[in-house]
Amino acid sequence: LIALRAAGFSFKEIFRPLLACAVALSALLVFIGNWGAPHSYKRFSELRDQARSKITKVTLEPQTFINLGEWDLYLEKLDPETNLAGLIHLIKKNDEGALSTKVNANSGKVILSDTAVGLQLKDGQMQRVDEKDPTSFIAANFEDYTMSISLLKERARRLRMGELTTTGLIRRLKNDPLDEETANEYRTGISMRNVLALSPVIMLFLSCPIGFSFGKRTNKGWGMLFSVVIIFGFYLLLTLGLSLGKKYPVLAYPSPWLPVVVGLFAARWLWKKRLNI
């Protein structure tokens, strides 16, 4: 503002384009904060979790037990060029309702991909040992059997607040039984997203009367100093509001709006005193 004033621009020539930019930026931040960023963060977290849970390297070797997560694979013979195998043994421990599940085949083919191991088995038998009585088991013979073993470990993952859109947070508050601490965190998070989106407009209304109250030859360092003070004050009030909202449920929604309310009153006073509006 100080530099534009020194260049000879009028109040309207400076303020109108800045206001248009601030409003457009706030509208963009509303979308990003409430929907865009949560979607992106959720996708990033899913990919990171998938990478962590994936069995990174599977090397097919004959006469070696190969760990495939829930299954152990043993190949007596293996042709490395065609992946045709002989005397194939599969063991699954801690199977649901069973002590173990075993699959044996005289021959077959192993198909290895990035996310799974496919097995085309010929002439074999499946055995399922009873969990309560290890001496009792169920056996079934087969001539041709195809199965796939995932290399991704299945595990439930609870979504973090940052991965939920604002509508998703509101839906959880209405439908899910949440403890008081989590509910307060969700409510303050909803308000914080919109407060941050409005920050460009609030800071513009605060900086304009201060910038125009300086003379045209004022040192630009003063402008930088006041900019830092405004930004620091805004986020200090936001932190205070978030702390109050998380501590007192009745203030969870309104208290994060503290920097907006204080900013509007301060801007009104500055415009009235400095610019005589």
C-alpha positions as CSV (number, residue, x, y, z in Angstrom):
1,L,0.0,0.0,0.0
2,I,2.8,2.4,0.9
3,A,4.6,1.7,-2.4
4,L,1.3,2.2,-4.4
5,R,0.6,5.4,-2.7
6,A,4.1,6.7,-3.4
7,A,3.5,5.8,-7.1
8,G,0.5,8.2,-7.1
9,F,-2.4,5.8,-7.2
10,S,-5.7,7.0,-5.6
11,F,-7.5,5.2,-2.8
12,K,-10.1,3.6,-5.1
13,E,-7.5,2.6,-7.7
14,I,-5.6,0.7,-4.9
15,F,-8.4,-0.6,-2.8
16,R,-10.8,-2.0,-5.4
17,P,-8.5,-4.5,-7.1
18,L,-7.1,-5.6,-3.7
19,L,-10.6,-6.2,-2.4
20,A,-11.5,-8.2,-5.5
21,C,-8.4,-10.3,-5.1
22,A,-9.1,-10.8,-1.4
23,V,-12.7,-11.9,-2.0
24,A,-11.6,-14.3,-4.8
25,L,-8.9,-15.7,-2.6
26,S,-11.3,-16.2,0.3
27,A,-13.8,-18.0,-2.0
28,L,-11.0,-20.3,-3.2
29,L,-9.8,-21.0,0.4
30,V,-13.4,-21.8,1.4
31,F,-13.4,-24.6,-1.2
32,I,-9.9,-25.8,-0.5
33,G,-10.3,-25.8,3.3
34,N,-13.7,-27.5,3.4
35,W,-13.5,-29.9,0.5
36,G,-10.3,-29.8,-1.6
37,A,-7.7,-30.3,1.1
38,P,-9.5,-33.0,3.0
39,H,-10.0,-35.0,-0.2
40,S,-6.3,-34.7,-1.1
41,Y,-5.1,-35.5,2.4
42,K,-7.3,-38.6,2.5
43,R,-5.9,-39.8,-0.8
44,F,-2.3,-39.2,0.3
45,S,-3.0,-41.1,3.6
46,E,-4.5,-44.0,1.7
47,L,-1.5,-44.3,-0.6
48,R,0.9,-44.0,2.3
49,D,-0.9,-46.6,4.3
50,Q,-1.0,-48.9,1.3
51,A,2.7,-48.5,0.8
52,R,3.4,-49.3,4.5
53,S,1.1,-52.4,4.5
54,K,2.4,-53.8,1.2
55,I,4.8,-56.7,1.2
56,T,7.5,-54.9,-0.8
57,K,9.5,-57.8,-2.2
58,V,8.5,-61.4,-3.1
59,T,11.2,-63.6,-4.6
60,L,10.1,-67.0,-5.9
61,E,12.7,-69.6,-5.0
62,P,12.4,-73.4,-5.0
63,Q,12.6,-75.4,-1.7
64,T,12.1,-72.2,0.3
65,F,9.2,-71.0,2.5
66,I,8.0,-67.7,1.1
67,N,6.0,-65.4,3.5
68,L,3.0,-63.9,1.8
69,G,1.3,-62.3,4.8
70,E,-1.4,-64.7,6.0
71,W,0.0,-67.5,3.8
72,D,3.3,-69.4,3.6
73,L,4.2,-70.7,0.1
74,Y,6.6,-73.6,-0.5
75,L,7.6,-74.7,-4.0
76,E,9.6,-77.9,-4.4
77,K,10.3,-77.3,-8.0
78,L,10.2,-74.1,-10.0
79,D,11.0,-73.1,-13.6
80,P,12.2,-69.4,-13.4
81,E,11.4,-68.8,-17.1
82,T,7.8,-70.1,-17.2
83,N,7.0,-69.9,-13.4
84,L,5.7,-73.5,-13.7
85,A,6.0,-75.2,-10.3
86,G,5.8,-78.7,-9.0
87,L,4.8,-80.0,-5.5
88,I,3.2,-76.8,-4.3
89,H,2.3,-76.4,-0.6
90,L,0.3,-73.5,1.0
91,I,-0.3,-73.0,4.7
92,K,-2.6,-70.4,6.2
93,K,-2.3,-70.1,10.0
94,N,-4.8,-68.6,12.4
95,D,-7.6,-68.9,9.9
96,E,-11.0,-67.9,11.1
97,G,-12.7,-70.9,12.7
98,A,-9.8,-73.2,11.9
99,L,-6.4,-74.0,13.4
100,S,-4.9,-73.9,9.9
101,T,-5.7,-74.3,6.2
102,K,-3.5,-76.2,3.9
103,V,-3.5,-76.4,0.1
104,N,-1.3,-79.0,-1.7
105,A,-1.0,-79.5,-5.4
106,N,1.2,-81.7,-7.6
107,S,1.8,-78.9,-10.2
108,G,0.7,-75.4,-11.1
109,K,1.8,-72.0,-12.2
110,V,2.7,-68.9,-10.2
111,I,1.7,-65.5,-11.5
112,L,3.4,-62.6,-9.6
113,S,2.1,-59.0,-9.8
114,D,2.7,-55.8,-7.8
115,T,-0.4,-56.4,-5.6
116,A,-1.0,-60.1,-5.6
117,V,0.3,-63.6,-6.2
118,G,-1.9,-65.8,-8.4
119,L,-1.8,-69.6,-8.3
120,Q,-3.2,-71.9,-10.9
121,L,-3.1,-75.3,-9.2
122,K,-3.5,-78.8,-10.7
123,D,-4.4,-82.1,-9.1
124,G,-4.3,-81.3,-5.4
125,Q,-6.1,-81.2,-2.0
126,M,-7.3,-78.6,0.5
127,Q,-7.3,-79.4,4.2
128,R,-9.0,-77.4,6.9
129,V,-8.1,-78.4,10.5
130,D,-10.7,-77.7,13.2
131,E,-9.7,-75.1,15.8
132,K,-11.3,-77.0,18.7
133,D,-10.3,-80.5,17.7
134,P,-6.9,-80.6,15.8
135,T,-7.5,-84.3,15.1
136,S,-10.6,-83.4,13.0
137,F,-10.2,-81.9,9.6
138,I,-12.1,-81.4,6.3
139,A,-10.4,-82.4,3.1
140,A,-11.4,-81.7,-0.5
141,N,-9.7,-82.9,-3.7
142,F,-9.5,-80.8,-6.8
143,E,-8.3,-81.2,-10.3
144,D,-8.1,-77.5,-11.2
145,Y,-8.1,-74.6,-8.6
146,T,-7.2,-71.0,-9.0
147,M,-6.5,-68.6,-6.1
148,S,-5.1,-65.2,-5.5
149,I,-3.2,-64.0,-2.4
150,S,-3.1,-60.3,-1.8
151,L,0.2,-58.7,-1.0
152,L,-1.6,-55.9,0.9
153,K,-2.2,-56.4,4.6
154,E,-5.8,-55.6,5.4
155,R,-6.2,-53.3,8.4
156,A,-8.9,-50.9,9.4
157,R,-7.9,-47.2,9.5
158,R,-9.9,-44.6,11.2
159,L,-10.0,-41.3,9.3
160,R,-8.3,-38.3,10.8
161,M,-10.2,-35.0,11.1
162,G,-8.1,-33.5,8.4
163,E,-9.2,-36.3,6.0
164,L,-12.9,-35.5,6.5
165,T,-14.7,-32.8,4.5
166,T,-16.8,-30.3,6.5
167,T,-20.0,-32.0,5.5
168,G,-18.4,-35.3,6.6
169,L,-17.6,-33.8,10.0
170,I,-21.1,-32.5,10.4
171,R,-22.5,-35.9,9.5
172,R,-20.3,-37.6,12.1
173,L,-21.4,-35.1,14.8
174,K,-25.0,-35.9,14.0
175,N,-24.9,-39.6,13.6
176,D,-21.9,-41.0,15.5
177,P,-21.5,-41.4,19.2
178,L,-18.5,-39.2,19.9
179,D,-16.8,-38.4,23.2
180,E,-16.8,-34.7,24.2
181,E,-13.1,-34.1,23.3
182,T,-13.5,-35.4,19.8
183,A,-16.8,-33.6,19.3
184,N,-15.2,-30.3,20.4
185,E,-12.2,-30.9,18.1
186,Y,-14.6,-31.4,15.1
187,R,-16.6,-28.3,15.9
188,T,-13.6,-26.0,16.3
189,G,-12.1,-27.6,13.2
190,I,-15.2,-26.6,11.1
191,S,-15.0,-23.0,12.3
192,M,-11.3,-22.8,11.9
193,R,-11.4,-23.8,8.2
194,N,-13.8,-20.9,7.5
195,V,-12.0,-18.4,9.7
196,L,-8.8,-19.0,7.8
197,A,-10.6,-18.6,4.5
198,L,-11.8,-15.2,5.5
199,S,-8.4,-14.0,6.7
200,P,-7.4,-12.3,3.4
201,V,-10.4,-10.0,3.6
202,I,-10.0,-9.3,7.3
203,M,-6.3,-8.5,6.9
204,L,-7.0,-6.2,3.9
205,F,-9.6,-4.2,5.9
206,L,-7.0,-3.9,8.8
207,S,-4.0,-2.9,6.6
208,C,-5.7,-0.4,4.3
209,P,-6.4,2.3,6.9
210,I,-3.0,1.9,8.5
211,G,-1.3,2.0,5.1
212,F,-3.2,5.1,3.9
213,S,-2.6,6.9,7.2
214,F,1.1,7.0,6.5
215,G,2.6,9.7,4.4
216,K,3.7,9.0,0.8
217,R,7.4,9.1,1.8
218,T,7.1,6.8,4.8
219,N,9.7,4.1,5.1
220,K,8.4,0.8,3.7
221,G,9.9,-1.0,6.7
222,W,7.0,0.4,8.8
223,G,4.6,-1.3,6.4
224,M,6.4,-4.6,6.8
225,L,6.4,-4.2,10.6
226,F,2.6,-3.6,10.8
227,S,2.0,-6.5,8.4
228,V,3.8,-8.8,10.8
229,V,1.9,-7.4,13.8
230,I,-1.5,-7.9,12.1
231,I,-0.7,-11.5,11.0
232,F,0.7,-12.3,14.4
233,G,-2.3,-10.8,16.2
234,F,-4.7,-12.7,13.9
235,Y,-3.2,-16.1,14.6
236,L,-2.7,-15.4,18.3
237,L,-6.4,-14.7,18.6
238,L,-7.2,-17.8,16.5
239,T,-5.1,-20.0,18.8
240,L,-6.8,-18.5,21.9
241,G,-10.2,-19.2,20.3
242,L,-9.3,-22.8,19.5
243,S,-8.1,-23.4,23.0
244,L,-11.3,-22.0,24.5
245,G,-13.5,-24.0,22.1
246,K,-11.8,-27.3,22.8
247,K,-12.1,-26.7,26.6
248,Y,-15.7,-25.4,26.7
249,P,-18.2,-27.2,24.5
250,V,-20.6,-24.2,24.4
251,L,-17.8,-22.2,22.8
252,A,-16.6,-24.8,20.3
253,Y,-18.3,-23.2,17.3
254,P,-18.1,-19.4,18.1
255,S,-14.8,-19.0,19.8
256,P,-12.6,-19.7,16.8
257,W,-14.3,-16.7,15.2
258,L,-12.6,-14.4,17.7
259,P,-10.0,-13.0,15.3
260,V,-12.7,-12.2,12.7
261,V,-14.9,-10.4,15.3
262,V,-12.0,-8.5,16.8
263,G,-10.6,-7.8,13.3
264,L,-13.9,-6.3,12.1
265,F,-14.3,-4.1,15.1
266,A,-10.7,-2.9,14.8
267,A,-11.1,-2.3,11.1
268,R,-14.2,-0.3,11.7
269,W,-12.4,1.9,14.3
270,L,-9.4,2.3,12.1
271,W,-11.4,3.3,9.0
272,K,-13.4,5.8,11.1
273,K,-10.4,7.3,12.8
274,R,-7.7,7.2,10.1
275,L,-9.8,7.7,7.0
276,N,-12.8,9.6,8.5
277,I,-15.3,7.2,7.0
